[in-house]
Amino acid sequence: MKRNRFYCLAYIVLWPVIRIGFFLSVQGRDRIPEGNAVFCCNHSSNWDPLLIMIAAGYRCQLYALAKAEIAHWPVVGRILKLAGMIFVDRGKADIGALKAAMKYLKNAQKILIFPEGTRVSQEEQESAKGGVAMLSVRTASPIVPVYLDSGKKLFHRTHIVFGAPYQPQIAGRRGTAEEYQAIADEALRRIYALKEERR
């Protein structure tokens, strides 16, 4: 598959910043599947998309759905936009962002989404949003739960755990709102269960 050269550039630029700034401890990288996948992670800071991107490794191009404000970060925002990050306008139902994510998945690529839809200060404070389930079901993409330390600090060790991928199931051809919500809730449950695997 053709690699996005700006993604490669962003990775090279950000790798030392993230590695030095957060002392990443990464587990379960060997669980990352080939082909398309929806990575689902808990969310507590603006750094989260970049931390997961670096933790996944250079060969795993991972396109994150992130708030539109990041696009305005000096230099880095511009590079990330060229690298394919999907910027979401959280003030409205951003159908364009969902279509962009679906296009990546249908092209056998990987996306990162935060099921809680916003940063949370306390674990499991917010309920999951159904969008993650819709993306997974409609593109036949497995979900990969990811846990990231919530109380991260600069120059302190930050743990990231990639969980085992799994394929959510629905009864019919197209999922119902209730099925999507149940799938999203299960994804969030699996994310926080990974906290126990940290070492």
Short mmCIF file of the C-alpha atoms (twelve columns), coordinates in Angstrom:
data_MODEL
# 
_entry.id   MODEL 
# 
loop_
_atom_site.group_PDB 
_atom_site.id 
_atom_site.type_symbol 
_atom_site.label_atom_id 
_atom_site.label_alt_id 
_atom_site.label_comp_id 
_atom_site.label_asym_id 
_atom_site.label_seq_id 
_atom_site.Cartn_x 
_atom_site.Cartn_y 
_atom_site.Cartn_z 
_atom_site.pdbx_PDB_model_num 
ATOM 1   C CA . MET A 1   0.000   0.000  0.000  1 
ATOM 2   C CA . LYS A 2   1.261   3.459  -0.902 1 
ATOM 3   C CA . ARG A 3   2.534   5.337  2.129  1 
ATOM 4   C CA . ASN A 4   1.693   8.946  2.866  1 
ATOM 5   C CA . ARG A 5   5.092   10.679 2.791  1 
ATOM 6   C CA . PHE A 6   3.842   13.512 4.998  1 
ATOM 7   C CA . TYR A 7   2.748   10.940 7.576  1 
ATOM 8   C CA . CYS A 8   6.277   9.545  7.492  1 
ATOM 9   C CA . LEU A 9   7.651   13.075 7.940  1 
ATOM 10  C CA . ALA A 10  5.269   13.777 10.834 1 
ATOM 11  C CA . TYR A 11  6.323   10.529 12.504 1 
ATOM 12  C CA . ILE A 12  10.029  11.333 12.184 1 
ATOM 13  C CA . VAL A 13  9.532   14.888 13.503 1 
ATOM 14  C CA . LEU A 14  7.318   13.844 16.413 1 
ATOM 15  C CA . TRP A 15  9.081   10.644 17.465 1 
ATOM 16  C CA . PRO A 16  11.831  12.288 19.582 1 
ATOM 17  C CA . VAL A 17  9.387   14.817 21.053 1 
ATOM 18  C CA . ILE A 18  6.958   12.123 22.196 1 
ATOM 19  C CA . ARG A 19  9.580   9.602  23.286 1 
ATOM 20  C CA . ILE A 20  11.498  12.143 25.359 1 
ATOM 21  C CA . GLY A 21  8.458   14.036 26.615 1 
ATOM 22  C CA . PHE A 22  6.417   11.029 27.747 1 
ATOM 23  C CA . PHE A 23  8.813   8.048  28.177 1 
ATOM 24  C CA . LEU A 24  6.382   5.733  26.391 1 
ATOM 25  C CA . SER A 25  5.927   2.190  27.659 1 
ATOM 26  C CA . VAL A 26  4.065   0.282  24.916 1 
ATOM 27  C CA . GLN A 27  2.461   -3.152 25.262 1 
ATOM 28  C CA . GLY A 28  0.554   -5.287 22.758 1 
ATOM 29  C CA . ARG A 29  1.964   -3.798 19.558 1 
ATOM 30  C CA . ASP A 30  2.105   -7.352 18.207 1 
ATOM 31  C CA . ARG A 31  -1.705  -7.461 18.426 1 
ATOM 32  C CA . ILE A 32  -2.110  -4.807 15.718 1 
ATOM 33  C CA . PRO A 33  -3.804  -6.507 12.735 1 
ATOM 34  C CA . GLU A 34  -2.993  -6.196 9.059  1 
ATOM 35  C CA . GLY A 35  -5.442  -4.244 6.899  1 
ATOM 36  C CA . ASN A 36  -8.226  -1.973 8.035  1 
ATOM 37  C CA . ALA A 37  -9.066  -1.476 11.703 1 
ATOM 38  C CA . VAL A 38  -10.785 0.994  14.010 1 
ATOM 39  C CA . PHE A 39  -8.521  1.828  16.947 1 
ATOM 40  C CA . CYS A 40  -10.562 3.003  19.944 1 
ATOM 41  C CA . CYS A 41  -8.871  4.770  22.839 1 
ATOM 42  C CA . ASN A 42  -9.787  6.656  26.003 1 
ATOM 43  C CA . HIS A 43  -9.100  10.383 25.799 1 
ATOM 44  C CA . SER A 44  -7.737  12.859 28.335 1 
ATOM 45  C CA . SER A 45  -5.428  15.310 26.508 1 
ATOM 46  C CA . ASN A 46  -4.684  16.940 23.155 1 
ATOM 47  C CA . TRP A 47  -1.511  14.842 22.979 1 
ATOM 48  C CA . ASP A 48  -3.426  11.553 22.758 1 
ATOM 49  C CA . PRO A 49  -3.637  11.182 18.932 1 
ATOM 50  C CA . LEU A 50  0.102   11.821 18.619 1 
ATOM 51  C CA . LEU A 51  0.991   9.438  21.457 1 
ATOM 52  C CA . ILE A 52  -0.986  6.587  19.879 1 
ATOM 53  C CA . MET A 53  0.412   7.343  16.431 1 
ATOM 54  C CA . ILE A 54  3.991   7.049  17.703 1 
ATOM 55  C CA . ALA A 55  3.211   4.013  19.871 1 
ATOM 56  C CA . ALA A 56  1.713   2.113  16.914 1 
ATOM 57  C CA . GLY A 57  5.051   2.280  15.087 1 
ATOM 58  C CA . TYR A 58  6.438   3.734  11.883 1 
ATOM 59  C CA . ARG A 59  5.044   0.997  9.642  1 
ATOM 60  C CA . CYS A 60  1.493   1.347  10.998 1 
ATOM 61  C CA . GLN A 61  0.015   4.492  9.487  1 
ATOM 62  C CA . LEU A 62  -2.846  5.458  11.760 1 
ATOM 63  C CA . TYR A 63  -5.203  8.280  10.784 1 
ATOM 64  C CA . ALA A 64  -6.808  9.913  13.798 1 
ATOM 65  C CA . LEU A 65  -10.063 11.795 14.140 1 
ATOM 66  C CA . ALA A 66  -9.082  14.852 16.184 1 
ATOM 67  C CA . LYS A 67  -10.606 18.188 17.027 1 
ATOM 68  C CA . ALA A 68  -10.227 20.871 14.369 1 
ATOM 69  C CA . GLU A 69  -8.237  23.172 16.674 1 
ATOM 70  C CA . ILE A 70  -5.157  20.956 16.292 1 
ATOM 71  C CA . ALA A 71  -5.004  21.942 12.609 1 
ATOM 72  C CA . HIS A 72  -4.046  25.452 13.772 1 
ATOM 73  C CA . TRP A 73  -1.033  24.374 15.825 1 
ATOM 74  C CA . PRO A 74  2.096   26.054 14.388 1 
ATOM 75  C CA . VAL A 75  3.987   23.846 11.914 1 
ATOM 76  C CA . VAL A 76  2.811   20.549 13.455 1 
ATOM 77  C CA . GLY A 77  -0.836  21.236 12.609 1 
ATOM 78  C CA . ARG A 78  0.046   21.827 8.972  1 
ATOM 79  C CA . ILE A 79  2.143   18.665 8.770  1 
ATOM 80  C CA . LEU A 80  -0.598  16.576 10.398 1 
ATOM 81  C CA . LYS A 81  -3.167  17.892 7.961  1 
ATOM 82  C CA . LEU A 82  -0.966  16.900 5.031  1 
ATOM 83  C CA . ALA A 83  -0.347  13.566 6.772  1 
ATOM 84  C CA . GLY A 84  -4.037  12.721 6.581  1 
ATOM 85  C CA . MET A 85  -5.293  13.422 10.097 1 
ATOM 86  C CA . ILE A 86  -9.074  13.841 10.035 1 
ATOM 87  C CA . PHE A 87  -10.071 17.073 11.732 1 
ATOM 88  C CA . VAL A 88  -13.548 17.115 13.255 1 
ATOM 89  C CA . ASP A 89  -15.718 20.153 13.881 1 
ATOM 90  C CA . ARG A 90  -17.233 19.149 17.207 1 
ATOM 91  C CA . GLY A 91  -19.746 21.997 17.118 1 
ATOM 92  C CA . LYS A 92  -21.909 20.098 14.635 1 
ATOM 93  C CA . ALA A 93  -22.538 16.672 13.150 1 
ATOM 94  C CA . ASP A 94  -19.443 16.482 10.956 1 
ATOM 95  C CA . ILE A 95  -20.573 14.088 8.226  1 
ATOM 96  C CA . GLY A 96  -17.508 14.950 6.141  1 
ATOM 97  C CA . ALA A 97  -15.183 13.613 8.836  1 
ATOM 98  C CA . LEU A 98  -17.118 10.338 9.063  1 
ATOM 99  C CA . LYS A 99  -17.032 9.930  5.283  1 
ATOM 100 C CA . ALA A 100 -13.279 10.549 5.280  1 
ATOM 101 C CA . ALA A 101 -12.790 7.929  8.008  1 
ATOM 102 C CA . MET A 102 -14.940 5.440  6.106  1 
ATOM 103 C CA . LYS A 103 -12.915 6.029  2.936  1 
ATOM 104 C CA . TYR A 104 -9.686  5.179  4.768  1 
ATOM 105 C CA . LEU A 105 -11.203 1.971  6.141  1 
ATOM 106 C CA . LYS A 106 -12.555 0.881  2.761  1 
ATOM 107 C CA . ASN A 107 -9.021  1.339  1.403  1 
ATOM 108 C CA . ALA A 108 -7.674  -1.150 3.984  1 
ATOM 109 C CA . GLN A 109 -6.213  1.556  6.220  1 
ATOM 110 C CA . LYS A 110 -6.454  2.218  9.951  1 
ATOM 111 C CA . ILE A 111 -8.155  5.016  11.853 1 
ATOM 112 C CA . LEU A 112 -8.097  6.140  15.475 1 
ATOM 113 C CA . ILE A 113 -11.221 7.378  17.196 1 
ATOM 114 C CA . PHE A 114 -12.046 8.324  20.779 1 
ATOM 115 C CA . PRO A 115 -15.445 6.752  21.624 1 
ATOM 116 C CA . GLU A 116 -16.154 9.190  24.452 1 
ATOM 117 C CA . GLY A 117 -16.095 12.014 21.907 1 
ATOM 118 C CA . THR A 118 -14.297 14.440 24.193 1 
ATOM 119 C CA . ARG A 119 -11.533 14.616 26.774 1 
ATOM 120 C CA . VAL A 120 -12.496 13.192 30.159 1 
ATOM 121 C CA . SER A 121 -10.828 14.012 33.466 1 
ATOM 122 C CA . GLN A 122 -12.005 10.849 35.230 1 
ATOM 123 C CA . GLU A 123 -12.078 7.375  33.710 1 
ATOM 124 C CA . GLU A 124 -15.470 6.172  32.463 1 
ATOM 125 C CA . GLN A 125 -16.954 9.605  33.171 1 
ATOM 126 C CA . GLU A 126 -18.559 9.808  29.714 1 
ATOM 127 C CA . SER A 127 -20.620 7.252  27.810 1 
ATOM 128 C CA . ALA A 128 -19.485 5.986  24.410 1 
ATOM 129 C CA . LYS A 129 -20.788 7.455  21.156 1 
ATOM 130 C CA . GLY A 130 -22.182 5.132  18.479 1 
ATOM 131 C CA . GLY A 131 -20.047 6.464  15.608 1 
ATOM 132 C CA . VAL A 132 -17.232 4.022  16.308 1 
ATOM 133 C CA . ALA A 133 -19.627 1.098  15.905 1 
ATOM 134 C CA . MET A 134 -21.072 2.409  12.660 1 
ATOM 135 C CA . LEU A 135 -17.597 2.798  11.140 1 
ATOM 136 C CA . SER A 136 -16.600 -0.703 12.177 1 
ATOM 137 C CA . VAL A 137 -19.789 -2.461 11.047 1 
ATOM 138 C CA . ARG A 138 -20.243 -0.677 7.721  1 
ATOM 139 C CA . THR A 139 -16.656 -1.303 6.613  1 
ATOM 140 C CA . ALA A 140 -16.228 -4.770 8.197  1 
ATOM 141 C CA . SER A 141 -13.276 -3.408 10.175 1 
ATOM 142 C CA . PRO A 142 -12.193 -4.987 13.472 1 
ATOM 143 C CA . ILE A 143 -12.072 -2.828 16.580 1 
ATOM 144 C CA . VAL A 144 -8.743  -2.551 18.409 1 
ATOM 145 C CA . PRO A 145 -9.186  -1.270 21.994 1 
ATOM 146 C CA . VAL A 146 -6.313  0.887  23.279 1 
ATOM 147 C CA . TYR A 147 -5.700  2.097  26.820 1 
ATOM 148 C CA . LEU A 148 -3.641  5.230  27.452 1 
ATOM 149 C CA . ASP A 149 -2.767  6.542  30.921 1 
ATOM 150 C CA . SER A 150 -5.230  9.272  31.863 1 
ATOM 151 C CA . GLY A 151 -3.025  11.108 34.354 1 
ATOM 152 C CA . LYS A 152 -0.077  11.574 32.018 1 
ATOM 153 C CA . LYS A 153 2.573   14.226 32.720 1 
ATOM 154 C CA . LEU A 154 5.525   15.491 30.739 1 
ATOM 155 C CA . PHE A 155 8.788   13.679 31.549 1 
ATOM 156 C CA . HIS A 156 6.942   10.888 33.375 1 
ATOM 157 C CA . ARG A 157 6.393   7.357  32.072 1 
ATOM 158 C CA . THR A 158 3.189   6.943  30.067 1 
ATOM 159 C CA . HIS A 159 1.696   3.491  29.518 1 
ATOM 160 C CA . ILE A 160 -0.124  2.485  26.329 1 
ATOM 161 C CA . VAL A 161 -1.701  -0.963 25.904 1 
ATOM 162 C CA . PHE A 162 -3.033  -2.270 22.580 1 
ATOM 163 C CA . GLY A 163 -5.745  -4.874 23.084 1 
ATOM 164 C CA . ALA A 164 -6.723  -7.826 20.923 1 
ATOM 165 C CA . PRO A 165 -8.752  -6.922 17.807 1 
ATOM 166 C CA . TYR A 166 -12.307 -8.234 17.596 1 
ATOM 167 C CA . GLN A 167 -15.146 -8.074 15.065 1 
ATOM 168 C CA . PRO A 168 -18.467 -6.757 16.435 1 
ATOM 169 C CA . GLN A 169 -21.607 -8.543 15.253 1 
ATOM 170 C CA . ILE A 170 -25.115 -7.326 14.383 1 
ATOM 171 C CA . ALA A 171 -28.299 -9.285 13.740 1 
ATOM 172 C CA . GLY A 172 -29.266 -7.812 10.363 1 
ATOM 173 C CA . ARG A 173 -27.611 -6.299 7.336  1 
ATOM 174 C CA . ARG A 174 -27.499 -2.808 8.831  1 
ATOM 175 C CA . GLY A 175 -27.156 -2.176 12.521 1 
ATOM 176 C CA . THR A 176 -29.798 -0.494 14.654 1 
ATOM 177 C CA . ALA A 177 -29.106 2.466  16.936 1 
ATOM 178 C CA . GLU A 178 -29.376 0.116  19.922 1 
ATOM 179 C CA . GLU A 179 -26.867 -2.330 18.420 1 
ATOM 180 C CA . TYR A 180 -24.432 0.476  17.626 1 
ATOM 181 C CA . GLN A 181 -24.679 1.795  21.171 1 
ATOM 182 C CA . ALA A 182 -24.104 -1.672 22.633 1 
ATOM 183 C CA . ILE A 183 -21.020 -2.129 20.428 1 
ATOM 184 C CA . ALA A 184 -19.654 1.278  21.435 1 
ATOM 185 C CA . ASP A 185 -20.250 0.527  25.126 1 
ATOM 186 C CA . GLU A 186 -18.430 -2.799 24.775 1 
ATOM 187 C CA . ALA A 187 -15.488 -1.055 23.094 1 
ATOM 188 C CA . LEU A 188 -15.240 1.370  26.009 1 
ATOM 189 C CA . ARG A 189 -15.454 -1.492 28.519 1 
ATOM 190 C CA . ARG A 190 -12.589 -3.306 26.783 1 
ATOM 191 C CA . ILE A 191 -10.499 -0.127 26.698 1 
ATOM 192 C CA . TYR A 192 -10.623 0.402  30.460 1 
ATOM 193 C CA . ALA A 193 -10.150 -3.320 31.144 1 
ATOM 194 C CA . LEU A 194 -6.709  -3.002 29.534 1 
ATOM 195 C CA . LYS A 195 -5.579  -0.812 32.432 1 
ATOM 196 C CA . GLU A 196 -5.059  -4.026 34.428 1 
ATOM 197 C CA . GLU A 197 -2.500  -5.248 31.850 1 
ATOM 198 C CA . ARG A 198 -0.074  -2.360 32.409 1 
ATOM 199 C CA . ARG A 199 3.364   -3.269 33.679 1 
# 
